[in-house]
Amino acid sequence: MQTVDAKGFKLPIIGLGTWDLRGRDCARLVEQAIRLGYRHIDTAQMYDNEREVGEGVHASGRRAEVTVTTKVQPTMLAPHDLERSVKASLAKLRLDVIDLLLIHWPNPRVPLAETLGAMAKMKREGITRQIGVSNFTVALLEEATKVSSEPLVCNQIECHPFLDQDKVIAACRQHGMAVVAYSPIARGGAKGDALLEKIGKAHGKTAPQVCLRWLVQQGIVVIPRTSKRERLEENIAIFDFALTDAEMTAIAGLARGERIVDWTWSPKWD
Ligand SMILES: NC(=O)c1ccc[n+]([C@@H]2O[C@H](COP(=O)([O-])OP(=O)(O)OC[C@H]3O[C@@H](n4cnc5c(N)ncnc54)[C@H](OP(=O)(O)O)[C@@H]3O)[C@@H](O)[C@H]2O)c1
């Protein structure tokens, strides 16, 4: 499996997103994904499925090969809450250690230095191997990298052809952090897009595969979600073709400011 190197940490370039997967279906999907070659699973406290994700990882029999990410919810960023909630996540996942722990969303009501101090403590105590952030803007990345005592290995952000994220991607690269693309097929919106369909036809691939390929070809990690086994296979079959420079540029031209994930608590986006 291809990986992206961030400060010595090797993150598998494709993972399974699990938001909205629940119960036995979630555990089964995670297990199937790992059997099909996925080596990276993305969950979060907010998804309320850490237990099932852990079950799927264990059932696969390949725990040692898999990178499991979970994220601390924004209401748990005060140090005491963070520690308590992360230990609860580890217990739900039934893992020896969390591989990658992220701040899910920034919360301006808790000083970032305090949160990052608690995140670093989780790493020092062996609760997590690595730490990082999600939904951080250029300004927040500046602040975070200044105050964190431990390296921040990634920023997980919304990223697909319909949204121009060039500024924040450049900032991640400047700080040596991997970019992890969430909603990488625009919640399914890649399917049916005329350009992606046309390029797909030329390569014998589907529009979602072209969309994912466009991201990984830029060295961006993708975590597409699906509830369907056949799509697990479709979404990972993106390493046997390459887009031309002209195709890469044409796809970049699809940007139209389409932000899918935006909440009242979102930071001021770049
Ligand atoms: N950090 C954050 O704040 C944040 C925010 C959002 C998401 N995430 C993470 O990123 C993951 C992915 O993002 P997402 O779930 O928002 O969106 P996504 O992966 O871009 O899209 C998922 C949707 O696309 C459909 N789909 C999947 N593969 C397909 C294919 N090959 N052809 C057509 N449709 C397909 C799925 O439906 P079916 O189930 O019917 O296949 C589902 O409705 C999440 O699961 C979560 O782990 C993180």
PDBQT file of the ligand as one rigid body, heavy atoms in Angstrom, charges set to zero:
ROOT
HETATM    1  N1  LIG A 301     -12.914  15.623   9.888  1.00  0.00    +0.000 N 
HETATM    2  C1  LIG A 301     -14.138  15.925   9.574  1.00  0.00    +0.000 C 
HETATM    3  O1  LIG A 301     -14.717  16.926  10.027  1.00  0.00    +0.000 OA
HETATM    4  C2  LIG A 301     -14.890  15.048   8.610  1.00  0.00    +0.000 A 
HETATM    5  C3  LIG A 301     -16.059  15.517   7.995  1.00  0.00    +0.000 A 
HETATM    6  C4  LIG A 301     -16.711  14.687   7.094  1.00  0.00    +0.000 A 
HETATM    7  C5  LIG A 301     -16.201  13.418   6.820  1.00  0.00    +0.000 A 
HETATM    8  N2  LIG A 301     -15.081  12.972   7.455  1.00  0.00    +0.000 N 
HETATM    9  C6  LIG A 301     -14.525  11.608   7.194  1.00  0.00    +0.000 C 
HETATM   10  O2  LIG A 301     -14.364  11.435   5.806  1.00  0.00    +0.000 OA
HETATM   11  C7  LIG A 301     -15.085  10.293   5.373  1.00  0.00    +0.000 C 
HETATM   12  C8  LIG A 301     -15.549  10.470   3.941  1.00  0.00    +0.000 C 
HETATM   13  O3  LIG A 301     -16.325  11.628   3.772  1.00  0.00    +0.000 OA
HETATM   14  P1  LIG A 301     -17.902  11.613   3.521  1.00  0.00    +0.000 P 
HETATM   15  O4  LIG A 301     -18.478  10.408   4.144  1.00  0.00    +0.000 OA
HETATM   16  O5  LIG A 301     -18.387  12.938   3.959  1.00  0.00    +0.000 OA
HETATM   17  O6  LIG A 301     -18.055  11.616   1.938  1.00  0.00    +0.000 OA
HETATM   18  P2  LIG A 301     -17.508  10.777   0.692  1.00  0.00    +0.000 P 
HETATM   19  O7  LIG A 301     -16.623   9.676   1.125  1.00  0.00    +0.000 OA
HETATM   20  O8  LIG A 301     -16.996  11.756  -0.298  1.00  0.00    +0.000 OA
HETATM   21  O9  LIG A 301     -18.843  10.189   0.090  1.00  0.00    +0.000 OA
HETATM   22  C9  LIG A 301     -19.614   9.215   0.704  1.00  0.00    +0.000 C 
HETATM   23  C10 LIG A 301     -20.884   9.022  -0.103  1.00  0.00    +0.000 C 
HETATM   24  O10 LIG A 301     -20.545   8.639  -1.434  1.00  0.00    +0.000 OA
HETATM   25  C11 LIG A 301     -21.165   7.413  -1.772  1.00  0.00    +0.000 C 
HETATM   26  N3  LIG A 301     -20.149   6.618  -2.506  1.00  0.00    +0.000 N 
HETATM   27  C12 LIG A 301     -19.051   6.024  -2.029  1.00  0.00    +0.000 A 
HETATM   28  N4  LIG A 301     -18.350   5.432  -3.016  1.00  0.00    +0.000 NA
HETATM   29  C13 LIG A 301     -19.029   5.656  -4.145  1.00  0.00    +0.000 A 
HETATM   30  C14 LIG A 301     -18.832   5.296  -5.499  1.00  0.00    +0.000 A 
HETATM   31  N5  LIG A 301     -17.766   4.582  -5.882  1.00  0.00    +0.000 N 
HETATM   32  N6  LIG A 301     -19.748   5.707  -6.418  1.00  0.00    +0.000 NA
HETATM   33  C15 LIG A 301     -20.813   6.447  -6.053  1.00  0.00    +0.000 A 
HETATM   34  N7  LIG A 301     -21.068   6.815  -4.791  1.00  0.00    +0.000 NA
HETATM   35  C16 LIG A 301     -20.188   6.420  -3.845  1.00  0.00    +0.000 A 
HETATM   36  C17 LIG A 301     -21.570   6.764  -0.470  1.00  0.00    +0.000 C 
HETATM   37  O11 LIG A 301     -22.800   6.096  -0.622  1.00  0.00    +0.000 OA
HETATM   38  P3  LIG A 301     -22.901   4.478  -0.424  1.00  0.00    +0.000 P 
HETATM   39  O12 LIG A 301     -22.745   4.234   1.047  1.00  0.00    +0.000 OA
HETATM   40  O13 LIG A 301     -24.298   4.226  -0.923  1.00  0.00    +0.000 OA
HETATM   41  O14 LIG A 301     -21.837   3.868  -1.259  1.00  0.00    +0.000 OA
HETATM   42  C18 LIG A 301     -21.781   7.974   0.445  1.00  0.00    +0.000 C 
HETATM   43  O15 LIG A 301     -23.104   8.449   0.319  1.00  0.00    +0.000 OA
HETATM   44  C19 LIG A 301     -16.203  10.181   6.413  1.00  0.00    +0.000 C 
HETATM   45  O16 LIG A 301     -16.824   8.922   6.396  1.00  0.00    +0.000 OA
HETATM   46  C20 LIG A 301     -15.450  10.482   7.665  1.00  0.00    +0.000 C 
HETATM   47  O17 LIG A 301     -14.698   9.354   8.076  1.00  0.00    +0.000 OA
HETATM   48  C21 LIG A 301     -14.405  13.786   8.335  1.00  0.00    +0.000 A 
ENDROOT
TORSDOF 0
